[in-house]
Amino acid sequence: MIRHCVFIRFGDDVESAHRQSLFQQLEALQSRLEGILAFHGGVNVSPETGMDKGFADGFMIDFASVEARDAYLEDEAHQAIGAQLVAAAVDGANGILVYDMEIDTGLA
C-alpha cells in the first residue's frame, strides 16, 4: 500500500470553503479511479505549535499499489485539482510538500 501525504501552506486569501472544495474534489476521485482505498483531509490540529512550518492543511490518500498511485498522478482530473492547489498555495508549488510512503499491510 502507498500512503500519499500532501501538506499545503494556503495563502491567507484562500477561504476555508475553497480549501474544503478542493479536498472534496480530491475525495471524489475515489469513486472513479481504481485502487484508492481511503481519503482523509483537513486542518492540522497538532498541539505542537510551529512544528507544521506553516503547512496547516493537508490530505492523505491510501492506494492499493504503486500502479494505482501512478494512475492517479496521471489522471487529468487530479492534475486539474493539483493546479488549483498550486495556485492557492503560498509561493505556488513551493507551498506544497508531498511525501509518499510504502506501508506493509502484512497481507501478502
Buried (B, 14 or more C-beta within 10 A) or exposed (E): BBBBBBBBBBEEEBEEEEBBEBBEBBBEBBEEBEBBBEBEBEEEEEEEEEEBEEBBBBBBBBBBEEEBBEBBBEBEBBEEBBEEBBEBBBEEEEBBBEEBEEEEEEEE
